[in-house]
């Protein structure tokens, strides 16, 4: 009996030992294969801190960054090897620094540029994606969940957010994961954010347009190089904060809309197309006596000068913006060729600048619609169903200012790998839309419209200007019963040797000469001064 009890104890003890052995083996494998330890095994006992998400840069035409333009200093800190108070002197936010430091774990903090690097402190320069006074927001767009959601950020998302290496510092650790400072550290500082997209935008000119248009409630400004079609500035108002998209979505003015790409009634600026069609069809010497009204198949159309302008030729009618002259001039035109010219110039067609940045086609009445006399009359001076974007109107002005050679509007210059050189450049393309003779005659009309019009608010003593204003009726009325009109002006400068085409639109802004022309003049003067400085 005693022997059996001894044998049972041995069996029980052996069972306990076996169970303990199995438990130890199980725990060993559990520790070895637990997911959080896999990276440590792969990095061969190193601890790595990564900081500063790397994104490619969007540049202007002169390789000036439009994003990533500001740099902040950040440091990777190992508390065990730092003096708490001495290091805190470098911190941009001391309270935040103390909170992280006191946790005793490695962390990253923003610091000033006087920080001194040590074994436990590694310093990096990190670009900030958007600046406080970010320009060209409607062009650049914004991010959502770290992906491009609009503008260039969306169109070139894969280029700007490729698998770039990031800033990092790595330390050797012992078997327990403790950092071994004595064995040194490995630091990698990336410059891959210098790669990116190069735009045709000129940063300084963009800022001038935004500054001059800051009081526009809703509207747009487009500035382009007349010979290349390069968009030098494209501003939409109101602006928005890319960090506060929800607020923009709730704004009744719809600030996320890029109004440079949105179509509106254009009004009298379309008289340039009517005049171009007449010149191309040999009606340069057409005369008409304006008495303030004209009858079109029983429908009366009024000129803005109710007592009439008297006898008008094409140049004086353009200067006076005489509606009745252009209504009756258009009656003499071959409607099919007239409309075809409008399509050649870009009316009724989308203007694709890149994926996601596309100017709407607007509305170009078809031949059947223009067969209705009243619709044809409205068309002649830019009213009725006709709509177009500020971008399309700027393209029209480029064609006139460039001797009839209309450039394809261009926003993307190319890509860059190093922030210094542009590769994969997009081509400059042209199409002949009107004869050189017609273009030069239209240029002279636009010059006279500013020079000979004593009330023109586009006239400047600093730079010569050729332009055409417009007050486009919308058919909408305010609470006082007054019709809302879009204020337009489009033109070129300097007038003697056209270099820039500029269009200003103020939605529901009233008279083009009162609201839009002063902004046009201000921009032209500032850009002329900028060139002298540069």
Protein Blocks (a to p, Z undefined) as FASTA:
>chain_A
ZZmmmmmmmmmmmmmmmmmmmmmmmmmmmmmmgmklmmmmmnoopacddehiaddddddf
kopafbhkbccddddddfklccfklmmmmpmblmlmmmmmmnopacdddddfkbccdfkl
ccdddddfbafklghklmnopaeehiafbhjllmmmmmmmccbddddddddddfkopacf
knopaddddfklmgccddfbdfklmmmmmmmmmmpmbdcdddddfklopafbdcdddddd
fklmmlmmmpmnlpmbcfklpccdebjmlmmmmmmmmmmnopmmpccddehiaceehiac
ddfblnonbjadfklmmmnopaklmmmmmmmpcfklmmmmmmmnogaiacdfbghiacde
bjaddfklmmpmklmmmmmnopajbccdfklmmmmmmmmmnoopacdddfbfbdcfkopa
cchiacdddddfbdfklmmmmmmmmmmmmmmmmklckbcfkbccddddddddehiacfko
pacddddddddddfklcfbdcddddehkbpfklmmmmmmmmmmmmmmmmmmmZZ
